Amino acid sequence: MNIKHLRQQKADASAKAKAVLEAAEKENRLLTETERTEFDATMKNVEALNGDIARAEALLEAERNTPVSRVSQVHDNREDKPFASLGEQLMAVKEHARTSGRNTDPRLLAALGSNEAVDAEGGFLIQPEFATGLWKRSYDSAVVASRCSDMDMRSNRLIMNAVDEDSRKNGSRWGGIQAYWQYEASTYTATKPKFRPMQLTANKLIGLCYATDELLEDQTALQSYINEAFPDEFAFKIDDAIINGPGAGAPLGVLNAGSVIVQAKDSGQAANTISTTNVLNMWNRLWTRSRATSVWFVGSNVEPQLYPLTLGSGTAVRLLYFPPDGNSEYGSLLGRPVIPIEQASALSSQGDLMLFDMKSYLLPKKGGMQADSSIHVAFLTGEQAFRFTLRLDGQPFWKSPLTPYKGTTTVSPFVVLQNR
């Protein structure tokens, strides 16, 4: 059942019915009996086509949600991929904007069936394989986001039942699960886990790219430009939100989350300094299970403070920080990567030195990416604006630091150093 052909048949039938009415209206008369019969038959055909289109869309949705078998079959993808390249689709979006919708490529509406969903602002879903490529480039370019736990959202809100665990003491692990060593024939003690709702909302991230008239004349150049500029900008904004986001209309940044531990500075510590005890105390507050997957995020002006850090004295002295060499992209501190990011705070401000396990941060996204275009935004400079929209959210899995099984000093996958 070819959904594209069904839509074309529906359009042709609707046009035929409209022509019957317009002929009578032009002559200022009622429909003849023959015209009524023809009109009713045509509309009955439109109704039947609506039903067939709905069935075809349901089939496509079912196929998208069916796990792909490892046994591949030969398939002609021409109907699945109406545009040969991202550049070709963007040129079609540009033409739609230039003509105010009067010259709209039907492939913008027909791509893979579900892509006829045009949002209230006029955006078109980017063909899935192109959208996946753009998201992958953004994700790969994002230093922080690429380390988060990724998932898809099927609706505008995702509500998860997360384990409500803030202590590892007996009776509190996993929100209240407890195991006992039991004597034979003795009474079992019941335990009941506790959960909390974790809600995520598909916030809208919008990116703007400007293309000159000269660039718009070349599909290949336009595609190369979009593939370079757009993912890099989205990667920057997503990383910034994961670190600093307010949580309202954007992801909740780790620095604003209830689960982050702010490690106190040394007594009398001077501004613009980082000490060995700062580093050791932060490491001590990191949840032990996060140590294998944690990284240090730092501002570039923090790195010079790490070189002098040592542990021990005399012949037993050892360096804490090892700078990057030919075998590693990043330096290391206590064996974990040190990654400079632009989103870190300035030296001496809270957030200049961060020890995070990003596997404990959830970053879900909803649906595909949308594209729209305008010839008016930069008309005087001979440019056209392309707007890309992606919906996503993020927040830590943890709601608060954890009290360990032994002792009272709390731990967390997220530790930052206090202002100095």
N, C-alpha and C positions, 0 to 999 in steps of 0.2 A: 504494500500500500504506500504509494509515493505521496508524501504529504505536500510536497511542493506542487505537484500536478493537481492535487485536490484543491489547493488554495487558488490555483489559476482557474480551474473550472468554476469555482464559486464566484470569483471576480467576473468571469465572462457571463455567467448566468445573471448575476446582479445587474451588470451593465445592460443585458438584454431586457430585463424587467423594467429598468429605469427608462430605456428607450421607448417602450410601449406607453408608459405614463406621459413622457415628455411629448410624444407625437399627438396625443389627445389634448394635452394642455396647450400646445402650440396652436391647435385648430379651435381651441375654446369649446370643446365638446366632451361628452361622456364617452367612456370606453364602449366599443361595440362588443357584441356577444363573443365574437371571435377573439378580440383582444383580451376580454376578461378570461376566457379559457386559456389563452396563451400565457397571460400574466400569472394566473393561479398555478398552472403547471410549472412555470419557471420558478416561482417561489417555493413550490413543493420540492423541486430539485435542489434549491439552495438549502432548505431545511435538512434534506437528506445528506447533502455534502457537509453541513455543519456537524452532523452526527459522525460521519466518516472521519472528519478532521479530528474531532475529539477522541475517537478511538485510536487514530494514528498517533496522536500526542501521548495518550496513555501508554501505548506500546513503546514509544521512544523513552518515556520516563521509566518504565519497567526495565527496559534494556540497560539504561544508564545505571540503575540501582542493582543490577545483577552482577555478581562477581565474575570477572573475566576468566575463562578457562585457560589453562596453560597450553592447550592444543589450539593453535591459531589456524584460521581459515582464510583463504584468499577472498578479498572483498574489494569491490570497486568503491573508492572513497569519494568519487566526484560529487555525489549527491550530499554526502556528509560534510564536505568541505567546499562550499560554494565559492569562497574566495581563495585564490591561489597563494596570496601572501597578505601579511598584515598591512603592507603599504597599499595594496589594492583596496582593502576594506576601508582604510583611512581616507583614501581618495574618494570613495563612495560617500563616506560620512561628510567630507568637505563639500561635495556637490549638493548633498541634501541641505546643508546649511546655506550654501551660496544661493540656492533657488528657493529658500524658505519652504522646503518640503515639496515643491512642485515637480522636482526631478529626483525622485528617490529610487535608488537601485532596489528592485524587489528582493535581492539577495540579503539586504539588511534586515528584512522582515521575515525571510524564510529560512535563514540559516539554522539548521538543526531543529526546526520546529519551535522549540521554546524561545528562540531568540527574537520572536516577534514581540516579546514583552518589552515595551518601550516605557521608561519611567516618566514621571510627570515633568521632568526637565528636558525631555527629548533625547536622552541618551540611548545608544544602541549597544547591546551586549557584544563585546568583542568575541569573535569566533573562538570556541573553547581552546583549541590547540595554541592559538596565538596568545590568548589570555593567560594560559598556563605558562607559556614561555616568558611573558612579561613578569608574572608573579615570581617565577623561579629566579629570574635575573635579579629582581628586587630582593628576594629572600637570600640569594647567594651573596649579594652585595652588602646585606645588612649584617654587621658584625655581631650584634646582640640578638636580633630576631632569629637568625639561623641556628641559635643554640637553644631556642625555646621549644616547648612541646606544642606541636602544630595539630590542628584538626579542622574539620568543616562544620559549619552551622547550616541547618536546613530551614531555619526560620529566623525572624528578626531578633528573637530572644532565645537564649540557651540557659536552661535552669538545670543544674546538676546537683545531685545529692553528694556532697563532699563529706568525708569523715571529719567529725568534730573532735580533733585531738589536739590538746594543748599541754599534755603531760605524758611522760612515759612511766609514771608510777603505776603500781599494781592497781588494776581496776579502771585505768584511764587510757591505756594503749588502744589504738584504733577506735577511739570514741567510747570505750567501755568494755571491750573484749578482755576476758581474763581466763587464764588456764590454771588448773589446780593439780597438785599431786594428791591423789585420792586413795584413802584406805578402802579395802574391800568391803562391800555392802554398806558403806557410809552414804549419807545423803549428798546429792549433787547440789552445787550452788549455782543458781541461774545468773547469767550475765546478759546485758542488753546493750548493743552498740548505739552510739548517738551520732546523728548526721546533722548537717546544716545545709541550707540551700545556697548554692553558688550561682549567681546570675550574671550572664554576659549579654550585652546588647550589641547588635550589628551597627556600630558607629560608622559614619561615612567619612572616608579619607578622600579628598579631592586633590588631584594634581593637574597643573596647567603647563602645557608645552606650547611654545610659539615657533611657528615655521614661516619662513619668508616665502614670497611668491615664487622665487626661483627654485627653492627647495620643493615646493608643491608640484612643480612640473616633472619631478623625477620620483617615481614610486620607490625605487631602490634606495635613493638617498634619504627620502622621508622615513622609510622603515629603519634605516641604520641610525638616523638621528633619534627617533623615538626609542629604539631599543637601547640606546646609550644614555640619553638624558633622563627619561622618565623613571626607569627602575632605580637609578641612583638617587633621585630626589625622594621617591617613595621609601627607599631603604633608610635614608637619613631620618625622615619624619617618623617612621615606625620605631626605629631604634631610640629616638628621643622620647617617644611616648612610653616605651617600655621602662625607661629609666626615670623620666620626669613627669609622665602623664598625670593629669588631675583626677581621672576616673569618672568624670562627668562629660559626656560627649566625646570621650577619647579613652584609650586604655588606662588602667590604673598603674602608674609608674611604681617601681619598687621603692623608690625613695619616699613615696607618699603612702605606702602600704603599712598595715598594722603589724605585719610579720617581720619587718626589717629591724635588726638590732643595731643601735648606735653605740659603738664601743667608745668608752670615755678616753680622753687624751691622758697623757702622763701628767702628773702633778707638776705645775710650774712650766709646762712645755711651751716653748717659744712658738710664735706664729711662723708659718711657711716652713715647717719642719715635719719630717716623718722619722720615727725612731724604731729601733729593733723591737722594743716592747710594744709599740703600736701594732706591728705586724704579728707578733706572737700572740697578743691578746685577741686580735681579730680571728686568727686561726683557731684559737681555743673556743671561740663562740660559734664557729661554724659547725653545723650538724655533722656528725661523723660520717653519715652515709653520703653526704654531699661532697666530701673531700676529693673523691676520685673524679668528679665531673665539674668541679668548681673552677672559676677563672678569676683573675684580678682585672677589673676595669679601672683604668687610670686616665687622668688628663695628661697631655704630652708634657706639661710643665712639672709633673710629678716625678717623671722618670729620673731626672738628675738626683733627686733625693734618695733614690733606691740604691745607687751604686756604692755609697759608703757603708751600707748596713752590714754588720758582722755579728757573729755569735761566738762567744768564748773569748779567750785572750791568749797572748803568747803564742806558743807553738800549736795550741789547740784551736786557734781562731779559724773561722770558716765564713765564707761569704754567704749571704742570704739571697742576693740577686745575681743572676747570670744573664748578661745581655744577649740578644739574638746573634746567631752566627750563621755560617753557610748552611747548617743543617736544620735550622729552625726559623720560622717566620717571626716568632715572638720570643722575648726574654722570659725568664721564669723566676718566681719567688716562692720559696719553700716547695719547689717542684711543680708548681702550677703556672700556666701561661699568664703573662702580663700583657694585656691588650690595651693600647692607647685608643681612646675614642673621643670624638669631639663633644659628645653629650655629657661628659664628666664635668664636675664643678672645677672651679679654679683652685689652685693650690691653697691650702689652709681652710677651705670651705668644706662643709659636710657634703660628701659625694665626690671628693677628689680621689679617694682610695676606696674601692668597693670590692668585696669578695662575695661573688654570687654563684649560685648553682642554677643556671637558667632552665634546667630540666624541670624545676619546680615552678615555672611560670607558664601559664596556658595562653596560647595565642591562636584563637580560632578565627576563621574568615567565613563569610557567607557568599555563596553564589559566584557568578563570574564577574569579570571586570567590564565596566561600561565606558563607552567613548562618545563624546559629542564634540561639535565644532562650531566656531563662530567667526564670521568675517568682520565683526564690528569692534571687537575688543581692542585690536591694534591696527585699525584701518589706516591711520595716517602714516604708519611706518611700513605699510605694505606687507603685513604679517597676518597669519591666521592662527587662532588659538584652538588647540585641541585640549579638551578636558577629559581626564580619566578619573573614574570613580571606583573605589574598592571599599567594601564594608567588612569591618573586622573589630575585634575587641581583645582585651587581654587583662589578666590579673594573676597574682601569685596563687598557687594552690593553698598555701598556708594563710590562715587569718591572723595568727599571732605566733610569737616565739614559743618554743617548747621547753617544758621543764624536764630534765633528763631523769632516767631511772635512779641514778645515784647522784646526790648533790642537789643544789638549788640554782646554780648558774644556768640561765636559759640559753638555748641554742637556736639557730635558724639557718636556712639555706642562704640568707641574705644578711650580710654584715657590712656596715660602713663605719668610717672613722669620724669622730666628732669634730666640730669646728675647733680650730686652734688659733 
